[in-house]
């Protein structure tokens, strides 16, 4: 494994740990795990994932629906603009 890939993966794990409110996560937790500490970390990660699934899914669903509606509006506006441009070209 290349050194850059290793650093990138470690950075992702650290960001995930901070998102799960584990501020003191380090590479030692991976390379020299302690039973009690590992249990605490896994519990924090599982709780974070459950929280995210429970509260963020409805938010993301609503966001996707609004995004889809905006895309439809944009496509309709683009079609109207094309029709108006064609009429202008006919008049010229």
Secondary structure, 3 states (H helix, E strand, C coil): CCHHHHHHHHHHHHHHHHHCCCCCCCCHHHHCCCHHHHHHHHHHHHHHHHHHHHHHHHHHHHHHHHHHHHHHHHHHHHHHHHHHHHHHHHHC
